[in-house]
């Protein structure tokens, strides 16, 4: 995106939202962060010259889509963080399934790490 971008706010925001989606899907946190100022400028232009209802509806859909993706990314990161915390606190037992499909543990560590002599 150029320093002096004279396109309409809706067109610019549409492009930014597509780039943001791609960055979210690729896990490119730095790109997401760098897009924020450009997105704010496009929103300011959008306020001064609002698009028609169809264009506004399309933008709203992309904003909501990206919001859901960002929320899923946040939840995934939180889940990974919890899993790493659990692994640090207690070694996991080998888990498998029995003949009836019930989850079972083959060797439970009992919560205490093994002691060495």
C-alpha distances in whole Angstrom, upper triangle without the diagonal:
4,7,8,7,11,11,13,13,14,12,9,11,13,10,9,13,13,11,13,16,16,15,18,20,20,21,18,18,16,13,14,15,11,10,13,11,8,11,13,12,11,15,16,15,17,20,20,20,21,20,24,25,24,21,21,24,21,18,21,22,19,19,23,22,20,22,25,23,22,26,27,25,27,30,30,29,32,34,34,34,38,39,38,40,43,43,44,46,48,49,48,51,51,51,52,53,57,58,58,54,54,52,55,54,56,56,56,55,57,54,55,54,57,59,60,63
4,5,6,9,10,13,14,16,14,11,14,15,13,12,16,17,15,17,20,19,19,22,24,23,24,21,21,19,16,17,17,14,13,15,13,10,13,15,12,13,16,17,15,18,20,20,20,22,22,25,27,26,23,23,26,24,21,24,25,22,22,26,26,23,25,28,27,26,29,31,29,30,34,34,33,35,38,37,38,41,42,41,43,46,46,46,49,51,52,52,54,54,54,55,57,60,62,62,58,58,56,58,58,60,60,59,59,60,57,58,57,60,62,63,66
4,6,9,12,14,14,17,16,13,15,17,15,14,18,19,17,18,22,22,21,24,26,25,26,22,22,19,17,18,17,14,13,15,12,10,13,14,11,12,16,15,14,17,20,19,20,22,22,26,28,28,24,25,27,25,23,25,27,24,23,27,27,25,26,30,28,27,30,32,30,31,34,35,33,36,39,38,38,41,43,42,44,47,47,47,49,52,52,52,56,56,55,57,58,62,64,63,60,60,57,59,59,61,61,60,59,61,58,59,58,60,62,63,66
4,6,9,12,13,16,14,12,15,17,16,15,19,20,19,20,23,24,23,26,28,28,28,25,25,22,20,21,20,17,15,17,14,11,14,15,11,12,15,14,13,16,18,17,17,20,20,24,27,26,23,23,26,25,22,25,27,24,24,28,28,26,28,31,30,29,32,34,32,33,37,37,36,38,41,41,41,44,45,45,46,49,50,50,52,55,55,55,58,59,58,59,61,64,66,65,62,62,60,62,62,64,64,63,62,64,61,62,61,64,65,66,70
4,6,9,9,12,11,8,11,14,12,12,16,17,16,18,21,21,21,24,26,26,27,24,24,22,19,19,19,16,14,16,13,10,12,13,10,10,13,13,11,13,16,15,15,17,17,21,23,23,19,20,23,21,19,22,24,21,21,25,25,23,25,28,27,27,30,32,30,31,35,35,35,37,40,39,40,43,44,44,46,48,49,49,52,54,54,54,57,57,56,57,59,62,64,63,59,60,58,60,60,62,62,62,61,62,60,61,60,63,65,66,69
4,7,9,11,10,9,12,14,14,14,18,19,19,20,23,24,24,26,28,29,30,27,27,25,22,22,22,20,17,18,16,13,14,15,11,10,14,13,10,12,15,13,13,15,15,18,21,21,18,19,22,21,19,22,24,22,22,26,26,25,27,30,29,29,32,34,33,34,37,38,37,40,42,42,43,46,47,47,48,51,52,52,55,57,57,57,60,60,59,60,61,65,66,65,61,62,60,62,63,65,65,64,64,65,62,64,63,66,68,69,73
4,6,8,7,6,10,11,11,12,15,16,16,18,21,21,22,24,26,27,28,26,26,25,21,21,22,19,17,18,16,13,13,15,12,9,12,13,9,11,14,13,11,13,12,15,18,18,14,16,19,17,15,19,21,19,19,23,23,22,24,27,27,27,30,31,31,32,35,36,36,38,40,40,41,44,45,46,47,50,51,51,54,56,56,55,58,58,57,58,59,62,63,62,59,59,58,60,61,63,63,63,62,64,61,63,62,65,67,68,72
4,5,5,6,9,10,11,12,14,16,17,18,20,22,23,24,26,27,28,26,27,26,22,21,22,20,17,17,16,13,13,14,11,8,10,11,7,8,11,10,8,9,9,12,15,15,11,13,16,15,13,16,18,17,17,21,22,21,23,26,26,26,28,30,30,31,34,35,35,37,40,40,41,43,45,45,47,49,50,51,53,55,56,55,58,58,56,57,58,61,63,61,58,58,57,59,60,62,63,62,62,63,60,62,62,65,67,69,72
4,6,5,6,8,10,10,12,14,15,16,18,20,21,22,24,25,26,24,24,23,20,19,19,18,14,14,13,10,9,10,8,5,7,8,5,5,8,9,8,8,8,12,14,14,11,11,14,13,11,14,16,15,14,18,19,18,19,23,23,22,25,27,27,28,31,32,32,34,36,37,38,40,42,42,44,46,47,48,50,52,53,52,55,55,54,54,55,59,60,59,55,55,54,57,57,60,60,59,59,60,57,59,59,62,64,66,69
4,5,5,6,9,10,10,12,14,15,16,19,20,21,23,24,25,24,24,24,20,19,20,19,15,15,15,12,10,12,11,7,8,10,8,6,10,11,9,8,6,10,11,11,7,8,11,10,8,11,13,12,12,15,16,16,18,21,21,21,24,26,26,27,30,31,31,33,35,36,37,39,41,42,43,45,46,47,49,51,52,51,53,53,52,53,53,57,58,56,53,53,52,55,55,58,59,58,58,59,56,58,58,61,64,65,69
4,6,5,6,9,10,11,13,14,16,17,19,20,22,23,24,23,23,23,19,18,20,18,15,16,16,12,11,14,12,9,11,13,10,9,13,14,12,11,9,12,14,13,9,11,13,11,9,13,14,12,14,17,17,17,19,22,21,22,25,26,26,28,30,31,32,34,36,36,37,40,41,42,44,46,47,48,50,52,52,51,53,53,52,52,53,56,58,56,53,53,52,55,55,58,59,58,58,59,57,59,58,61,64,65,69
4,5,5,6,9,10,11,12,14,16,16,18,20,21,22,20,20,20,16,16,17,15,11,13,12,9,8,11,9,6,9,11,9,9,13,14,13,13,12,15,17,16,12,13,15,13,11,14,15,13,13,17,17,16,18,21,20,20,23,25,24,26,29,29,30,32,34,34,35,38,39,40,41,44,44,45,48,49,50,49,52,52,51,51,52,56,57,56,52,53,51,54,54,56,57,56,56,57,55,57,56,59,61,63,66
4,5,5,6,9,10,10,12,14,15,16,18,20,20,19,19,18,15,14,15,14,10,11,11,8,6,9,9,5,7,10,9,8,12,14,13,12,11,14,15,14,11,11,13,11,8,11,12,10,10,13,14,12,15,18,17,17,20,22,21,23,26,26,27,29,31,32,32,35,36,37,39,41,42,43,45,47,47,46,49,49,48,49,50,53,55,53,50,50,48,51,51,54,54,53,53,55,52,54,53,56,59,60,64
4,5,5,6,9,10,11,13,14,15,17,19,20,19,19,20,16,15,17,16,12,13,15,12,9,13,13,9,10,14,13,11,14,16,15,13,12,14,14,13,9,10,11,8,6,10,10,8,9,13,12,12,14,17,16,17,20,21,21,23,25,26,27,29,31,31,33,35,36,37,39,41,42,43,45,47,47,46,48,48,47,47,48,51,53,51,48,48,47,50,50,53,54,53,53,54,52,54,53,56,59,60,64
4,5,5,6,9,10,11,12,14,16,17,18,17,18,17,14,13,16,14,11,13,14,11,10,13,13,10,12,15,14,13,17,18,17,16,15,17,18,16,13,14,15,12,10,13,13,10,12,15,14,13,16,18,17,17,21,22,21,23,26,26,26,29,31,31,32,35,36,36,38,40,41,42,44,46,46,45,48,47,46,47,48,51,53,52,48,49,47,50,50,52,53,52,53,54,52,53,52,55,58,59,63
4,5,5,6,9,10,10,12,14,15,16,14,15,14,11,10,12,11,7,9,11,8,7,10,11,9,11,14,13,13,16,18,18,17,16,19,19,18,15,15,16,13,11,13,14,10,10,14,13,11,14,16,15,15,18,20,18,20,23,23,24,26,28,28,29,32,33,33,35,38,38,39,42,43,44,43,46,46,45,45,46,50,52,51,47,47,45,48,48,50,51,50,50,51,49,51,50,53,55,56,60
4,5,5,6,9,10,10,12,14,15,14,14,15,12,10,13,13,9,10,13,10,8,12,13,11,11,15,15,14,17,19,18,17,16,18,18,16,13,13,14,11,8,10,10,7,7,10,9,7,10,13,12,12,15,17,16,18,21,21,22,24,26,26,27,30,31,32,34,36,37,38,40,42,42,41,44,43,42,43,44,47,49,48,44,44,43,45,46,48,49,48,48,49,47,49,48,51,54,55,59
4,5,5,6,9,10,11,12,14,14,15,16,12,11,14,14,11,13,15,13,11,15,16,14,15,18,18,17,20,22,21,19,18,20,19,17,14,15,15,12,10,13,11,8,10,12,10,9,12,14,12,13,17,17,16,19,21,21,22,25,26,26,28,31,31,32,34,36,37,38,40,42,42,41,43,42,41,42,43,46,47,47,43,43,42,45,45,47,48,48,48,49,47,49,48,51,54,55,59
4,5,5,6,9,10,11,12,11,12,12,9,8,12,11,8,11,13,11,11,14,15,14,15,19,18,18,21,23,22,21,20,22,23,21,18,18,18,15,13,15,15,11,12,15,13,10,14,15,13,13,17,17,16,18,21,21,21,24,26,25,27,30,30,30,33,35,35,36,39,40,40,40,42,42,41,42,43,46,48,47,43,44,42,44,45,47,47,47,47,48,46,48,47,49,52,53,57
4,5,5,6,9,10,10,9,10,11,8,6,9,10,7,9,12,11,10,13,15,14,15,18,18,18,20,23,23,21,21,23,23,21,18,18,18,15,13,14,14,10,10,12,11,7,10,12,10,10,14,14,13,15,18,18,18,21,22,22,24,26,27,28,30,32,33,34,36,38,38,37,40,40,39,40,41,44,46,45,42,42,40,42,42,45,45,44,44,46,43,45,44,47,49,51,54
4,5,5,6,9,10,10,11,13,10,9,12,13,11,13,16,15,13,16,18,16,17,21,21,20,22,25,24,23,21,23,22,21,18,18,17,14,13,14,12,9,9,11,8,6,9,10,8,9,12,12,11,14,17,16,17,20,21,21,23,26,26,27,29,31,32,33,35,37,37,36,38,38,36,37,38,42,43,42,39,39,37,40,40,42,43,43,43,44,42,44,43,46,49,50,54
4,5,5,6,9,8,11,12,10,9,13,13,12,14,17,16,15,18,20,18,20,23,23,22,25,28,27,25,24,26,25,23,21,21,20,17,16,17,16,12,13,15,12,10,13,14,10,11,15,14,13,16,18,17,18,21,22,21,23,26,26,27,29,31,31,33,35,37,36,35,38,37,36,37,38,41,43,42,39,39,37,40,40,42,43,42,43,44,42,44,43,45,48,49,53
4,5,5,6,5,7,9,6,6,10,11,10,12,15,15,14,17,19,18,19,22,23,23,25,28,28,26,25,28,27,26,23,23,22,19,18,19,17,14,14,16,13,10,13,14,10,10,14,14,11,14,17,16,15,19,20,19,21,24,24,24,27,29,29,30,33,34,34,34,36,36,35,36,38,41,43,43,39,39,37,39,39,41,42,41,41,42,40,42,40,43,46,47,50
4,5,5,6,7,10,9,7,11,12,11,13,16,16,15,18,20,19,20,23,24,23,26,28,28,27,26,28,27,25,23,22,22,19,17,18,16,13,13,13,11,8,10,11,7,7,10,10,8,11,13,12,12,16,17,17,18,21,22,22,24,26,27,28,30,32,32,31,34,33,33,34,35,39,40,40,36,36,34,36,36,38,39,38,38,40,37,39,38,41,44,45,49
4,6,8,10,13,11,11,14,16,15,16,20,19,18,21,23,22,23,26,27,26,28,31,31,29,28,29,28,26,24,24,23,20,19,19,17,14,15,15,12,10,12,12,8,9,12,10,9,12,14,12,13,17,17,17,19,22,21,22,25,26,27,28,31,32,31,30,33,32,31,32,33,36,38,38,34,34,32,35,35,37,38,37,37,39,37,39,38,41,43,45,48
4,5,9,11,10,10,14,15,14,17,20,20,19,22,24,23,24,27,28,28,30,33,32,31,30,32,31,29,26,26,26,23,21,22,20,17,18,18,15,13,15,15,11,12,15,13,11,14,16,14,14,18,18,17,19,22,22,22,25,26,26,27,30,31,31,30,32,32,31,32,34,37,39,39,35,36,33,35,35,37,37,37,37,39,37,39,37,40,42,43,47
4,6,9,9,9,11,13,14,15,19,19,18,21,24,23,24,27,28,28,30,33,33,31,31,33,32,30,28,27,27,24,22,22,21,18,18,18,16,13,14,14,11,10,13,12,8,11,13,11,11,14,15,14,16,19,19,19,21,24,23,25,27,29,29,28,31,30,30,31,33,37,39,39,35,35,32,34,34,36,36,35,35,37,34,36,35,37,40,41,45
4,6,5,7,9,10,11,13,16,16,16,19,21,21,22,25,26,26,28,31,31,30,30,32,32,30,27,27,27,24,22,23,22,18,18,19,17,14,16,16,13,12,15,14,11,13,16,14,13,17,18,17,18,21,22,21,24,26,26,27,30,31,31,31,34,34,33,35,37,41,43,42,39,39,36,38,37,39,39,38,38,40,37,38,37,40,42,43,46
4,5,5,6,9,10,11,14,15,15,17,20,20,21,23,25,25,27,30,30,29,29,32,32,30,28,27,27,25,22,22,22,19,17,19,17,14,15,16,13,11,14,14,10,11,15,14,12,15,17,16,16,20,21,20,22,25,25,25,28,30,31,31,34,34,34,35,37,41,44,43,39,39,36,38,37,39,39,38,37,39,36,37,36,39,41,42,46
4,5,5,6,9,10,13,14,15,17,18,19,21,23,24,25,27,29,30,29,29,32,32,31,28,27,28,26,23,24,24,20,19,21,20,16,17,19,16,14,17,18,14,15,18,18,16,19,21,19,20,23,24,23,25,28,28,28,31,33,33,33,37,37,37,39,41,45,47,47,43,43,40,41,41,42,42,41,40,42,39,40,38,41,43,44,48
4,5,5,6,9,11,11,12,15,16,17,18,21,22,22,24,26,27,27,26,29,29,28,25,24,25,23,20,21,21,17,17,19,18,14,16,18,15,13,17,17,14,16,19,19,17,20,23,21,22,25,26,26,28,30,30,31,34,36,36,36,39,39,39,40,42,46,48,47,44,43,41,43,42,44,44,43,43,44,42,43,41,44,46,47,51
4,6,5,7,10,11,10,13,15,15,16,19,20,20,22,25,25,24,24,27,27,26,23,22,23,20,17,18,18,15,14,16,15,11,12,15,12,10,14,15,12,13,17,17,15,18,21,20,21,24,25,25,26,29,30,30,33,35,35,35,38,38,38,39,41,45,47,46,42,42,40,42,41,43,43,42,42,43,40,42,41,44,46,47,51
4,5,6,8,10,10,12,14,15,16,18,20,20,22,24,25,25,26,29,29,28,25,24,25,23,20,20,21,18,16,18,18,14,14,17,15,12,15,17,14,14,18,18,16,19,22,21,21,24,26,25,26,30,30,30,32,35,36,36,39,40,39,41,43,47,49,48,45,44,41,43,43,45,45,43,43,44,41,42,41,44,46,47,51
4,6,7,8,9,11,12,14,15,17,18,20,21,23,24,24,25,28,29,28,25,24,25,23,20,21,22,18,17,20,19,16,17,20,17,15,19,20,17,18,22,22,20,23,25,24,24,28,29,28,30,33,33,33,36,38,39,39,42,43,42,44,46,50,52,51,48,47,45,46,46,48,48,47,46,47,44,45,44,47,49,50,53
4,6,5,6,9,10,11,12,14,16,16,18,20,21,21,21,24,25,24,21,20,21,19,16,17,18,15,14,17,16,13,14,17,16,14,17,19,17,18,21,22,21,23,26,25,26,29,30,30,31,34,35,35,37,40,40,40,43,43,43,44,46,50,52,51,47,47,45,47,46,49,49,48,47,48,45,47,46,49,51,52,56
4,6,5,6,9,10,11,12,14,15,17,19,20,20,21,24,24,24,21,19,21,19,16,17,18,15,13,16,16,13,13,17,16,13,16,19,17,17,21,22,20,22,25,25,25,28,30,30,31,34,35,35,37,39,40,40,43,44,43,45,46,50,52,51,47,47,45,47,47,49,49,48,47,48,45,46,46,49,51,52,56
4,5,5,6,9,10,11,13,14,15,17,19,19,20,24,25,25,22,20,22,21,17,19,21,18,16,19,20,16,17,20,19,17,20,23,21,21,24,25,24,26,29,29,28,31,33,33,34,37,38,38,40,43,44,44,47,48,47,49,50,54,56,55,51,51,49,51,50,53,52,51,50,51,48,50,49,52,54,55,58
4,5,5,6,9,10,11,12,14,16,17,17,18,21,23,23,19,18,20,19,15,17,19,16,15,18,19,16,17,20,19,18,21,23,21,22,26,26,25,28,30,30,30,33,35,35,36,39,40,40,42,45,45,45,48,49,48,49,51,55,56,55,52,52,49,52,51,54,54,53,52,53,50,52,51,54,56,57,61
4,5,5,6,9,10,10,12,14,15,15,16,19,20,20,16,15,17,16,12,14,16,13,11,15,15,13,14,17,17,15,18,21,19,20,23,24,24,26,29,29,29,32,34,34,35,38,39,39,41,44,44,44,47,47,46,48,49,52,54,53,49,49,47,50,50,52,52,51,51,52,49,51,50,53,55,57,60
4,5,5,6,9,10,11,13,14,15,16,20,20,21,18,16,18,18,14,15,17,15,13,16,18,15,15,19,19,17,20,23,21,21,25,26,25,27,30,30,30,33,35,35,36,39,40,40,42,45,46,45,49,49,48,50,51,55,57,55,52,51,49,51,51,54,54,53,52,53,50,51,51,54,56,58,61
4,5,5,6,9,10,11,13,14,15,19,21,21,18,16,19,19,15,17,19,17,15,19,20,18,19,22,22,20,23,26,25,25,28,30,29,30,33,34,34,36,38,38,39,42,43,43,45,48,49,49,52,52,52,53,54,58,60,58,55,55,53,55,55,57,57,56,55,56,53,55,54,57,60,61,64
4,5,5,6,9,10,10,11,12,16,17,18,14,13,16,15,12,14,16,14,13,17,18,16,17,21,21,20,22,25,24,25,28,29,29,31,33,34,34,37,39,39,40,43,44,44,46,49,49,49,52,52,51,52,53,57,58,57,54,53,52,54,54,57,57,56,56,57,54,56,55,58,60,62,65
4,5,5,6,9,10,10,11,15,16,17,14,12,14,14,11,12,15,14,12,15,17,15,16,19,20,19,21,24,24,24,27,28,28,30,32,33,33,36,38,38,39,42,43,44,45,48,49,48,51,52,50,52,53,56,58,56,53,52,51,53,54,56,57,55,55,56,53,55,54,58,60,62,65
4,5,5,7,9,10,12,16,18,19,16,14,17,18,14,15,19,17,15,19,21,19,19,23,24,22,24,27,27,27,30,32,31,32,35,36,36,38,41,41,42,44,46,46,48,50,52,51,54,55,54,55,56,59,61,60,56,56,54,57,57,59,60,58,58,58,55,57,57,60,62,64,67
4,5,5,6,8,10,14,16,17,14,13,17,17,14,16,19,18,16,20,22,20,21,24,25,24,26,29,29,29,32,34,33,35,38,38,38,41,43,43,44,47,48,49,50,53,54,53,56,57,56,57,58,61,63,61,58,58,56,58,59,61,62,60,60,61,58,60,59,63,65,66,70
4,5,5,5,7,11,13,14,11,10,13,14,11,12,16,15,14,17,19,18,19,22,23,23,25,27,27,28,31,32,32,34,36,37,38,40,42,43,44,46,48,48,50,52,53,52,55,55,54,55,56,59,61,59,55,55,54,57,57,60,60,59,59,60,57,59,59,62,64,66,70
4,6,6,9,12,14,16,14,11,15,16,13,14,18,17,16,18,21,20,20,24,25,24,26,29,29,29,32,34,34,35,37,39,39,41,43,44,44,47,49,49,50,53,54,53,56,57,55,56,57,60,62,60,57,57,55,58,58,61,62,60,60,60,58,60,60,63,65,67,71
4,6,10,13,15,17,15,14,17,18,16,17,21,20,19,22,24,23,24,27,28,27,29,32,32,32,35,37,37,38,41,42,42,44,46,47,48,50,52,52,54,56,57,57,60,60,59,60,61,64,66,64,60,60,59,61,62,65,65,64,63,64,61,63,63,66,68,70,74
4,7,10,12,14,12,11,15,16,14,16,19,19,18,21,23,23,24,27,28,28,30,32,32,33,36,37,37,39,41,42,43,45,47,48,49,51,53,53,55,57,58,57,60,60,59,60,60,64,65,63,60,60,59,61,62,65,65,64,64,65,62,64,64,67,70,71,75
4,7,9,11,9,8,12,13,11,13,16,16,16,18,21,21,21,24,26,25,27,30,30,31,33,35,36,37,39,41,41,43,45,46,47,49,51,52,53,55,56,55,58,58,56,57,58,61,62,60,57,57,56,59,60,62,63,62,62,63,60,62,62,65,68,70,73
4,7,8,6,6,10,10,10,12,14,15,15,18,19,20,21,24,25,25,27,29,30,31,33,35,36,37,39,40,41,43,45,46,47,49,51,52,54,55,56,55,57,57,56,56,56,60,61,59,56,56,55,58,59,62,63,61,62,62,60,62,62,65,68,70,73
4,6,6,6,9,10,11,12,14,16,16,18,20,21,22,24,26,27,28,30,31,33,35,36,37,39,40,42,43,45,46,48,49,51,52,54,55,57,58,56,59,58,56,57,57,60,61,59,55,56,55,58,60,62,64,62,63,64,61,64,64,67,70,72,75
4,6,5,6,9,10,10,12,14,15,16,18,20,21,22,24,25,27,28,30,31,33,34,36,37,39,40,41,43,45,46,47,49,51,52,53,55,56,54,56,56,54,54,54,57,58,56,53,53,53,56,57,60,61,60,61,61,59,62,62,65,68,70,74
4,5,5,6,9,10,11,13,14,15,17,19,20,21,23,24,26,27,29,30,32,33,35,36,38,39,41,42,44,45,47,48,50,51,53,54,55,53,55,54,52,52,52,55,56,54,51,52,51,54,56,58,60,59,60,60,58,61,61,64,67,69,73
4,5,5,6,9,10,11,12,14,15,17,18,20,21,22,24,26,27,28,30,32,33,35,36,37,39,41,42,43,45,47,48,49,51,53,53,52,54,53,52,52,52,55,56,54,51,51,51,54,55,58,59,58,58,59,57,60,59,62,65,67,71
4,5,5,6,9,10,10,12,14,15,16,18,20,21,22,24,25,27,28,30,31,33,34,36,37,39,40,42,43,45,46,48,49,51,52,50,52,52,50,51,51,54,55,53,50,50,49,52,54,56,57,56,57,57,55,58,58,61,64,66,69
4,5,5,6,9,10,11,12,14,15,17,18,20,21,23,24,26,27,29,30,31,33,35,36,37,39,41,42,43,45,47,48,49,50,48,50,50,48,48,48,51,52,50,47,47,47,50,51,54,55,54,55,56,54,56,56,59,62,64,68
4,5,5,6,9,10,11,12,14,15,17,18,20,21,23,24,26,27,29,30,32,33,35,36,37,39,41,42,43,45,47,48,48,47,49,49,47,47,47,50,51,49,46,46,45,49,50,53,54,53,54,55,52,55,55,58,61,63,66
4,5,5,6,9,10,11,12,14,15,16,18,20,21,22,24,25,27,28,30,31,33,34,36,37,39,40,42,43,45,46,47,46,48,48,46,46,47,50,51,50,46,46,45,48,49,52,53,52,53,53,51,53,53,56,59,61,65
4,5,5,6,9,10,10,12,14,15,16,18,20,21,22,24,26,27,28,30,31,33,34,36,37,39,40,42,43,45,46,44,47,46,45,45,45,48,50,48,44,45,43,47,48,51,52,50,51,51,49,52,52,55,58,60,64
4,5,5,6,9,10,11,12,14,15,17,18,20,21,22,24,26,27,29,30,32,33,35,36,37,39,41,42,43,44,42,44,44,42,42,42,45,46,45,41,42,41,44,45,48,49,48,49,50,48,50,50,53,56,58,62
4,5,5,6,8,10,10,12,14,15,16,18,20,21,22,24,25,27,28,30,31,33,34,36,37,39,40,42,42,41,43,43,41,41,42,45,46,45,41,42,40,43,44,47,48,47,48,49,46,49,49,52,55,56,60
4,5,5,6,9,10,10,12,14,15,16,18,20,21,22,24,26,27,28,30,31,33,34,36,37,39,40,41,40,42,42,41,42,42,45,47,45,42,42,40,43,44,47,48,46,47,47,45,47,47,51,53,55,59
4,5,5,6,9,10,10,12,14,15,16,18,20,21,22,24,26,27,28,30,31,33,35,36,37,39,40,38,40,40,39,39,39,43,44,42,39,39,38,41,42,44,45,44,45,45,43,46,46,49,52,54,58
4,5,5,6,9,10,11,12,14,15,16,18,20,21,23,24,26,27,29,30,32,33,35,36,38,38,36,39,38,36,37,37,40,42,40,37,37,36,39,40,42,43,42,43,44,42,44,44,47,50,52,56
4,5,5,6,8,10,10,12,14,15,16,18,20,21,22,24,25,27,28,30,31,33,34,36,36,35,38,38,36,37,37,41,42,41,37,38,36,39,39,42,43,42,42,43,41,43,43,46,49,50,54
4,5,5,6,9,10,10,12,14,15,16,18,20,21,22,24,26,27,29,30,32,33,35,35,34,37,37,35,36,37,40,42,40,37,37,35,38,38,41,42,41,41,41,39,42,41,45,47,49,53
4,5,5,6,9,10,10,12,14,15,16,18,20,21,22,24,26,27,28,30,31,33,33,32,34,34,32,33,34,37,39,37,33,33,32,35,35,38,39,38,39,39,37,40,40,43,46,48,52
4,5,5,6,9,10,10,12,14,15,16,18,20,21,22,24,26,27,29,30,31,32,30,33,33,31,32,33,36,38,36,33,33,31,34,34,37,38,37,37,38,36,39,38,41,44,46,50
4,5,5,6,9,10,10,12,14,15,16,18,20,21,22,24,26,27,29,30,31,30,33,33,32,33,34,37,39,38,34,34,32,35,35,37,38,37,37,38,35,37,37,40,43,45,49
4,5,5,6,9,10,10,12,14,15,16,18,20,21,22,24,26,27,29,29,28,31,31,30,31,32,35,37,36,32,32,30,32,33,36,36,35,35,35,33,35,35,39,42,44,47
4,5,5,6,9,10,10,12,14,15,16,18,20,21,22,24,26,27,27,26,28,28,27,28,29,32,34,33,29,29,27,29,30,33,33,32,33,33,31,34,34,37,40,42,46
4,5,5,6,9,10,11,12,14,15,16,18,20,21,23,24,26,26,25,28,28,27,28,30,33,35,34,31,30,28,30,30,33,33,32,32,33,31,33,32,36,38,40,44
4,5,5,6,9,10,10,12,14,15,16,18,20,21,23,24,25,25,28,28,27,29,30,34,36,35,31,31,28,30,30,33,33,31,31,32,29,31,31,35,37,39,43
4,5,5,6,9,10,10,12,14,15,16,18,20,21,22,23,22,25,26,24,26,27,31,33,32,28,27,25,27,27,30,30,29,29,29,27,29,29,33,36,38,41
4,5,5,6,9,10,10,12,14,15,16,18,20,21,22,20,23,23,22,24,25,29,31,30,27,26,23,25,25,28,28,27,27,28,26,28,28,31,34,36,40
4,5,5,6,9,10,11,12,14,15,17,18,20,21,20,23,24,23,25,27,31,34,33,29,28,25,27,26,29,29,27,27,28,25,27,27,30,32,34,38
4,5,5,6,9,10,10,12,14,15,17,18,20,19,22,23,23,25,27,30,33,32,28,27,24,26,25,28,28,26,25,26,23,25,25,29,31,33,37
4,5,5,6,9,10,11,12,14,15,17,17,16,19,20,19,21,23,26,29,28,25,23,21,22,22,24,24,23,23,24,21,24,23,27,30,32,36
4,5,5,6,9,10,11,12,14,15,16,15,18,19,19,21,23,27,30,29,26,24,21,23,22,24,24,22,22,23,21,23,22,25,28,30,33
4,5,5,6,9,10,11,12,14,16,16,19,21,21,23,26,29,32,32,28,27,23,24,23,25,25,23,22,23,20,22,21,24,27,29,32
4,5,5,6,9,10,11,12,14,13,17,19,18,21,23,27,30,29,26,24,21,21,20,23,22,20,19,20,17,19,19,23,25,28,31
4,5,5,6,9,10,11,11,11,14,15,15,18,21,24,27,27,24,22,18,19,18,20,19,18,17,18,16,18,17,21,23,26,29
4,5,5,6,9,10,11,11,15,16,17,20,23,27,30,30,27,25,21,21,20,21,20,19,18,19,16,17,16,19,22,24,28
4,5,5,6,9,11,12,15,18,18,22,24,28,31,31,28,26,22,22,20,22,21,18,17,17,14,16,15,19,21,23,27
4,5,5,6,8,8,12,14,15,18,21,24,28,28,25,22,19,18,16,19,17,15,14,14,11,13,13,16,19,22,25
4,6,6,6,7,10,13,14,18,21,24,27,28,25,23,19,18,16,17,16,14,13,14,12,13,12,15,17,19,23
4,6,7,10,13,16,18,21,24,27,31,31,28,26,22,22,19,20,18,16,14,15,12,12,11,14,16,18,22
4,7,9,13,16,17,21,24,27,31,31,28,25,22,21,18,19,17,15,12,12,9,10,9,13,15,18,21
4,6,9,13,14,18,21,24,27,28,25,22,19,17,14,16,13,11,8,9,6,7,7,11,13,16,20
4,7,10,12,16,19,22,25,26,24,21,18,16,13,13,11,9,7,10,8,8,7,9,13,15,19
4,7,8,12,15,18,22,22,20,18,14,12,9,11,9,8,7,10,9,11,10,12,16,18,22
4,6,10,13,15,19,20,18,15,12,10,6,7,6,5,6,9,10,11,11,12,16,18,22
4,7,10,13,16,18,16,14,11,9,6,6,6,8,9,12,13,15,14,15,19,20,24
4,7,10,14,14,12,10,7,6,4,6,8,9,12,14,15,17,17,18,22,24,27
4,7,10,11,9,8,6,5,6,7,10,12,15,17,18,21,21,21,25,27,30
4,7,8,5,5,4,6,8,9,13,14,18,19,21,24,24,24,28,30,33
4,5,5,5,7,7,10,10,14,15,19,20,22,25,26,26,30,32,34
4,6,8,10,10,13,14,17,19,23,24,26,29,29,30,33,35,38
4,6,9,11,14,15,19,20,24,24,26,29,30,31,34,37,40
4,6,9,13,14,18,19,22,23,25,28,28,29,33,35,38
4,6,10,12,15,16,19,20,22,25,26,27,30,33,36
4,7,10,13,13,16,17,18,21,22,23,27,30,33
4,6,9,10,13,14,16,19,20,21,24,27,30
4,6,6,10,11,13,16,16,17,21,23,26
4,6,10,12,14,16,16,16,20,21,24
4,6,9,11,13,13,12,16,18,21
4,5,8,10,11,11,15,17,20
4,6,6,7,8,11,14,17
4,6,8,9,12,16,18
4,7,9,12,16,19
4,6,8,12,15
4,6,9,13
4,7,10
4,7
4
